[in-house]
């Protein structure tokens, strides 16, 4: 229901802004631009879905090998102490726990192509456990919010964009980004645990969250000990090496268990194809709404208003130029990416605004895209408080990004 109201709001606000522009500024082609944006967004949504077909088929094929080889069950048992507390409604040892674990691990390594298929597999398994098939369950909400928080250890893509835009040190946003995305994840976990009455003072959860903090601290120390020019190379090598190692482990385990790995792969790949086709209408609906909202100029109106309000309070406004990326990120990953690149082009890759736009891009994930894709794949209509939790995580990530950017670069 919440998603329904938000989707309608995109069009209503865009229509009102369009009328105002036509009357007060004489921009009579505004509705033409909005319609062109709707057609372009629909095309983009279809292209994304088609592009996902091969990726989904590939990774759900390997996931099927892992499932039949017992790897998913093994991961479920290994993650059980923590996941039974964060996901108390999932039966102990259920395959969904292993799929969730692998999705989160792929996100942490910035392996988006691997994370989405694993996440869709997890959602299908969670739907099997769901007693109300059109309403999001507690485990689904926790899972989506964890994804929306965008916890990333190795921001390979952003560092690559910074290098292309002429940054003298593309990896200098690594530590600030690690801090801001961790803040977003903690905020999301705290909110959902509060709503679901999960005990945050549990010893296992305290050790788990403390362990994450220690791990990030060690990673930061290790990265800072490397030559700056080698950070991106080693990060990329680590991430892709781990990914390929996972594939080899799946295959070896399947052979050891004496299953037909080829047939298992084909079986999973068929599921990937069906899933990619299923999410097309959900993506078209969401991206068209966002495209019209952006083309109307409503986004520019919001940022100008924020700048005026911040300036009136006597606060610095240099972060406002990068803020469109933060606003767009929950709505559209590609839109936020475009705004990030535009900010770096306008102000410079190593400017305060350019770095902050990169932190906004990397500190959270595309909330409404995730909701549309993951819930759309299992036909969930009532998202309950998913969006509220995800947006709270986004807000925490944005505020942390602004803070650490001033701390490190100003």
C-alpha positions as CSV (number, residue, x, y, z in Angstrom):
1,X,0.0,0.0,0.0
2,X,2.8,2.4,0.8
3,X,4.5,1.7,-2.5
4,X,1.2,2.4,-4.2
5,X,1.0,5.9,-2.7
6,X,4.6,6.7,-3.4
7,X,4.2,5.6,-7.0
8,X,1.1,7.8,-7.5
9,X,2.9,10.7,-5.8
10,X,5.6,10.6,-8.5
11,X,3.1,11.3,-11.2
12,X,0.9,13.8,-9.3
13,X,3.9,15.9,-8.1
14,X,5.4,15.8,-11.6
15,X,2.1,16.9,-13.1
16,X,1.7,19.8,-10.7
17,X,5.3,20.9,-11.3
18,X,4.8,20.6,-15.0
19,X,1.8,22.9,-15.0
20,X,3.5,25.5,-12.9
21,X,6.5,25.5,-15.3
22,X,4.2,25.9,-18.3
23,X,2.3,28.8,-16.7
24,X,5.0,30.7,-14.9
25,X,8.1,30.1,-17.1
26,X,6.5,29.5,-20.5
27,X,8.2,26.1,-20.8
28,X,5.5,24.7,-23.0
29,X,7.5,21.6,-24.0
30,X,7.7,20.3,-20.4
31,X,5.0,17.7,-20.8
32,X,6.8,16.5,-24.0
33,X,10.0,16.1,-22.0
34,X,8.1,14.2,-19.3
35,X,6.4,11.8,-21.9
36,X,9.8,11.2,-23.5
37,X,11.2,10.4,-20.1
38,X,8.4,7.9,-19.5
39,X,9.1,6.1,-22.8
40,X,12.9,6.1,-22.2
41,X,12.4,4.8,-18.6
42,X,10.1,2.0,-19.8
43,X,12.8,1.1,-22.4
44,X,15.5,1.2,-19.7
45,X,13.4,-1.1,-17.4
46,X,13.0,-3.6,-20.1
47,X,16.7,-3.5,-21.0
48,X,17.6,-4.0,-17.4
49,X,15.3,-7.0,-17.1
50,X,16.7,-8.5,-20.3
51,X,20.2,-7.8,-19.1
52,X,19.4,-9.6,-15.9
53,X,18.3,-12.7,-17.8
54,X,21.7,-14.0,-18.5
55,X,23.1,-13.1,-15.1
56,X,20.2,-14.6,-13.2
57,X,20.4,-17.8,-15.3
58,X,24.1,-18.0,-14.6
59,X,24.0,-17.5,-10.9
60,X,20.8,-19.4,-10.1
61,X,22.3,-22.3,-12.1
62,X,25.4,-22.3,-9.8
63,X,23.1,-21.8,-6.8
64,X,21.2,-24.9,-7.7
65,X,24.5,-26.9,-7.8
66,X,25.3,-25.5,-4.4
67,X,21.8,-26.4,-3.1
68,X,22.0,-30.0,-4.3
69,X,25.6,-30.3,-3.1
70,X,24.6,-29.3,0.4
71,X,26.6,-26.0,0.5
72,X,23.5,-23.9,1.2
73,X,22.6,-26.1,4.1
74,X,26.1,-25.9,5.4
75,X,26.1,-22.1,5.3
76,X,22.7,-22.1,7.0
77,X,24.1,-24.1,9.9
78,X,27.3,-21.9,10.1
79,X,25.3,-18.7,10.2
80,X,22.6,-20.1,12.4
81,X,23.8,-18.5,15.7
82,X,23.4,-14.9,14.4
83,X,20.7,-15.5,11.8
84,X,18.4,-17.2,14.3
85,X,18.4,-14.0,16.2
86,X,18.1,-11.6,13.3
87,X,15.7,-13.9,11.5
88,X,13.9,-15.7,14.4
89,X,11.0,-16.8,12.1
90,X,13.2,-18.8,9.8
91,X,13.4,-22.5,10.9
92,X,16.9,-23.5,12.0
93,X,18.9,-24.9,9.1
94,X,16.5,-23.7,6.4
95,X,18.1,-23.1,3.0
96,X,16.9,-19.5,3.0
97,X,19.5,-18.7,5.7
98,X,22.4,-19.8,3.4
99,X,21.0,-17.8,0.5
100,X,20.7,-14.7,2.6
101,X,24.2,-15.2,3.9
102,X,25.6,-15.5,0.3
103,X,23.6,-12.5,-0.9
104,X,24.9,-10.3,2.0
105,X,28.5,-11.6,1.4
106,X,28.2,-10.7,-2.3
107,X,27.0,-7.2,-1.5
108,X,29.8,-6.7,1.0
109,X,32.3,-7.5,-1.8
110,X,30.4,-5.2,-4.2
111,X,29.6,-8.2,-6.5
112,X,26.2,-6.8,-7.7
113,X,25.8,-9.4,-10.5
114,X,26.1,-12.2,-8.0
115,X,24.1,-10.5,-5.2
116,X,20.8,-10.0,-7.1
117,X,20.3,-13.7,-8.2
118,X,21.2,-14.9,-4.7
119,X,18.8,-12.3,-3.2
120,X,15.9,-13.4,-5.5
121,X,16.5,-17.0,-4.5
122,X,16.4,-16.0,-0.8
123,X,13.1,-14.2,-1.4
124,X,11.6,-17.2,-3.1
125,X,12.6,-19.4,-0.2
126,X,11.2,-16.8,2.3
127,X,8.0,-16.7,0.4
128,X,7.7,-20.5,0.8
129,X,7.7,-19.9,4.6
130,X,5.3,-16.9,4.4
131,X,1.8,-17.6,5.7
132,X,0.4,-14.5,4.1
133,X,1.5,-14.6,0.5
134,X,0.7,-11.0,-0.4
135,X,2.2,-9.4,2.8
136,X,5.9,-9.1,3.6
137,X,7.0,-11.3,6.4
138,X,9.4,-10.3,9.2
139,X,12.4,-12.1,7.7
140,X,11.7,-10.4,4.3
141,X,11.7,-7.0,5.9
142,X,15.0,-7.6,7.7
143,X,16.5,-8.9,4.5
144,X,15.4,-6.0,2.3
145,X,16.5,-3.4,4.9
146,X,20.0,-5.1,5.2
147,X,20.3,-4.9,1.4
148,X,19.1,-1.3,1.3
149,X,21.7,-0.3,3.8
150,X,24.3,-1.1,1.2
151,X,27.1,-2.4,3.4
152,X,30.1,-2.6,1.0
153,X,33.7,-3.5,1.8
154,X,35.3,-3.0,-1.6
155,X,33.8,-0.1,-3.7
156,X,35.5,-1.2,-6.9
157,X,33.0,0.5,-9.2
158,X,33.1,3.9,-7.6
159,X,36.9,3.9,-7.5
160,X,36.9,3.0,-11.2
161,X,34.6,6.0,-12.0
162,X,36.8,8.3,-10.0
163,X,39.9,7.1,-11.9
164,X,38.1,7.8,-15.2
165,X,37.1,11.2,-14.1
166,X,40.7,12.2,-13.5
167,X,41.1,11.7,-9.7
168,X,44.7,11.8,-8.4
169,X,43.8,9.3,-5.8
170,X,40.6,7.3,-6.7
171,X,40.7,5.2,-3.5
172,X,40.8,8.1,-1.0
173,X,37.1,7.6,-0.4
174,X,37.6,4.0,0.7
175,X,37.7,4.6,4.5
176,X,35.0,7.3,4.6
177,X,32.7,5.1,2.5
178,X,33.3,2.1,4.8
179,X,32.3,4.3,7.8
180,X,29.2,5.7,6.3
181,X,27.8,2.4,4.9
182,X,28.4,0.7,8.2
183,X,26.4,3.4,9.9
184,X,23.6,2.8,7.5
185,X,23.6,-0.9,8.2
186,X,23.6,-0.4,12.0
187,X,20.6,2.0,11.7
188,X,18.7,-0.4,9.6
189,X,19.4,-3.4,12.0
190,X,18.4,-1.3,15.1
191,X,15.2,-0.1,13.5
192,X,14.0,-3.6,12.4
193,X,15.0,-5.2,15.6
194,X,13.0,-2.6,17.5
195,X,9.9,-3.1,15.3
196,X,10.2,-6.9,15.6
197,X,11.1,-6.9,19.3
198,X,14.5,-8.6,18.7
199,X,16.8,-8.4,21.7
200,X,19.8,-6.3,20.7
201,X,21.5,-6.9,24.0
202,X,21.8,-10.6,23.2
203,X,25.4,-11.7,23.7
204,X,25.7,-13.3,20.2
205,X,24.5,-10.2,18.5
206,X,26.8,-8.0,20.5
207,X,29.8,-10.2,19.5
208,X,28.6,-10.3,15.9
209,X,28.3,-6.5,15.5
210,X,31.5,-6.0,17.5
211,X,33.2,-8.5,15.2
212,X,32.1,-6.6,12.1
213,X,33.5,-3.4,13.6
214,X,36.8,-5.1,14.4
215,X,37.0,-6.7,10.9
216,X,36.3,-3.3,9.3
217,X,39.0,-1.7,11.5
218,X,41.5,-4.4,10.4
219,X,40.6,-3.9,6.8
220,X,41.0,-0.2,7.0
221,X,44.4,-0.7,8.7
222,X,45.5,-3.2,6.0
223,X,44.3,-1.0,3.1
224,X,46.0,2.1,4.5
225,X,49.3,0.2,4.8
226,X,49.2,-0.4,1.0
227,X,50.5,2.1,-1.6
228,X,47.6,4.2,-2.7
229,X,48.0,3.3,-6.3
230,X,47.7,-0.4,-5.5
231,X,44.5,-0.3,-3.4
232,X,42.1,-0.6,-6.4
233,X,44.1,-3.4,-8.0
234,X,44.3,-5.5,-4.9
235,X,40.6,-4.9,-4.0
236,X,39.5,-6.0,-7.5
237,X,41.8,-9.0,-7.4
238,X,40.4,-10.1,-4.0
239,X,36.8,-9.6,-4.9
240,X,36.9,-11.4,-8.3
241,X,39.3,-14.1,-7.0
242,X,36.8,-14.9,-4.2
243,X,33.9,-15.0,-6.6
244,X,35.6,-17.4,-9.0
245,X,36.8,-19.5,-6.0
246,X,33.1,-19.8,-4.9
247,X,32.2,-21.2,-8.4
248,X,35.0,-23.8,-8.2
249,X,33.9,-24.8,-4.7
250,X,30.4,-25.3,-5.9
251,X,31.5,-27.5,-8.8
252,X,33.9,-29.6,-6.7
253,X,31.3,-30.1,-4.0
254,X,28.8,-31.2,-6.7
255,X,31.2,-33.7,-8.1
256,X,32.1,-35.0,-4.6
257,X,28.4,-35.4,-3.9
258,X,28.0,-37.3,-7.2
259,X,25.3,-35.1,-8.6
260,X,25.0,-34.2,-12.3
261,X,26.3,-30.6,-12.1
262,X,25.4,-29.8,-15.7
263,X,21.7,-30.8,-15.3
264,X,21.6,-29.0,-11.9
265,X,22.9,-25.9,-13.5
266,X,20.3,-26.1,-16.3
267,X,17.5,-26.5,-13.8
268,X,18.6,-23.5,-11.9
269,X,19.2,-21.4,-15.1
270,X,15.6,-22.1,-16.1
271,X,14.4,-20.6,-12.8
272,X,16.6,-17.5,-13.5
273,X,15.0,-17.0,-16.9
274,X,11.5,-17.2,-15.4
275,X,12.4,-14.8,-12.6
276,X,13.8,-12.2,-15.1
277,X,10.6,-12.2,-17.1
278,X,8.4,-11.9,-14.0
279,X,10.0,-8.7,-12.8
280,X,9.6,-6.7,-16.0
281,X,6.2,-5.1,-15.2
282,X,7.4,-4.1,-11.7
283,X,10.5,-2.4,-13.0
284,X,8.6,-0.6,-15.8
285,X,6.1,0.8,-13.3
286,X,8.8,2.0,-10.8
287,X,11.3,3.5,-13.3
288,X,8.7,5.3,-15.3
289,X,7.4,7.0,-12.2
290,X,10.9,8.0,-11.3
291,X,11.8,9.2,-14.8
292,X,8.7,11.5,-15.0
293,X,9.4,12.9,-11.5
294,X,13.0,13.7,-12.5
295,X,12.1,15.2,-16.0
296,X,9.5,17.5,-14.4
297,X,12.2,19.3,-12.5
298,X,10.7,18.3,-9.1
299,X,14.2,17.0,-8.1
300,X,15.8,20.4,-8.9
301,X,13.1,22.2,-7.0
302,X,13.8,20.0,-3.9
303,X,17.5,20.6,-3.9
304,X,17.1,24.4,-4.4
305,X,14.7,24.5,-1.5
306,X,17.2,22.6,0.7
307,X,20.0,24.9,-0.2
308,X,17.9,28.0,0.7
309,X,16.8,26.5,4.0
310,X,20.4,25.5,5.0
311,X,21.8,28.9,4.0
312,X,19.1,30.6,6.0
313,X,20.2,28.6,9.1
314,X,23.7,29.9,8.6
315,X,25.0,26.4,7.9
316,X,27.5,25.5,5.1
317,X,25.8,24.7,1.8
318,X,28.7,23.2,-0.2
319,X,27.3,19.7,0.4
320,X,24.0,20.6,-1.2
321,X,25.5,20.4,-4.7
322,X,26.2,16.7,-4.2
323,X,22.8,16.1,-2.5
324,X,20.8,15.2,-5.7
325,X,22.8,11.9,-5.8
326,X,21.6,11.2,-2.2
327,X,18.0,11.9,-3.2
328,X,18.2,9.9,-6.3
329,X,20.0,6.8,-4.9
330,X,17.0,5.3,-3.2
331,X,15.0,5.8,-6.4
332,X,17.4,4.8,-9.1
333,X,20.9,3.4,-9.1
334,X,21.6,4.5,-12.7
335,X,20.1,7.9,-12.1
336,X,22.3,8.4,-9.0
337,X,25.3,7.2,-10.9
338,X,24.6,9.8,-13.6
339,X,24.3,12.5,-11.0
340,X,27.5,11.4,-9.3
341,X,29.4,11.6,-12.6
342,X,27.8,15.0,-13.4
343,X,28.9,16.3,-10.0
344,X,32.5,15.1,-10.5
345,X,32.5,16.6,-14.0
346,X,31.2,20.0,-12.8
347,X,33.2,20.4,-9.6
348,X,36.1,17.9,-10.1
349,X,36.6,14.3,-9.0
350,X,38.8,15.4,-6.1
351,X,36.6,18.3,-5.0
352,X,34.6,18.2,-1.8
353,X,31.3,17.9,-3.8
354,X,32.8,15.2,-6.1
355,X,34.0,13.0,-3.2
356,X,30.7,13.5,-1.3
357,X,28.7,12.4,-4.3
358,X,30.7,9.2,-4.4
359,X,30.0,8.6,-0.7
360,X,26.3,9.2,-1.3
361,X,26.4,6.7,-4.2
362,X,28.2,4.0,-2.2
363,X,26.8,4.4,1.3
364,X,23.3,3.0,0.6
365,X,21.5,1.0,-2.0
366,X,18.5,1.6,-4.4
367,X,15.7,1.1,-1.9
368,X,12.7,1.4,-4.3
369,X,14.5,-0.7,-6.9
370,X,15.1,-3.4,-4.3
371,X,11.5,-3.3,-3.2
372,X,10.2,-3.5,-6.7
373,X,12.5,-6.3,-7.8
374,X,12.5,-8.5,-4.7
375,X,8.9,-8.1,-3.7
376,X,7.8,-8.1,-7.3
377,X,9.5,-11.5,-7.9
378,X,7.3,-13.1,-5.2
379,X,4.2,-10.9,-5.7
380,X,4.2,-9.1,-2.4
381,X,1.8,-6.2,-2.3
382,X,1.8,-5.1,1.4
383,X,5.4,-4.1,2.2
384,X,4.5,-3.1,5.8
385,X,7.3,-1.0,7.3
386,X,10.0,-2.1,4.9
387,X,10.3,1.2,3.1
388,X,10.4,3.1,6.4
389,X,13.3,0.9,7.7
390,X,15.2,1.1,4.4
391,X,14.8,4.9,4.2
392,X,16.0,5.3,7.8
393,X,19.1,3.3,6.8
394,X,19.5,5.6,3.8
395,X,19.2,8.7,6.0
396,X,21.8,7.4,8.4
397,X,24.2,6.7,5.5
398,X,23.7,10.1,4.1
399,X,24.2,11.9,7.4
400,X,27.3,9.8,8.1
401,X,28.6,10.5,4.6
402,X,28.3,14.3,5.1
403,X,30.0,14.0,8.5
404,X,33.0,11.9,7.4
405,X,33.4,13.9,4.2
406,X,33.9,17.1,6.3
407,X,36.1,15.1,8.6
408,X,38.4,13.7,5.9
409,X,38.3,16.3,3.1
410,X,37.4,19.7,4.4
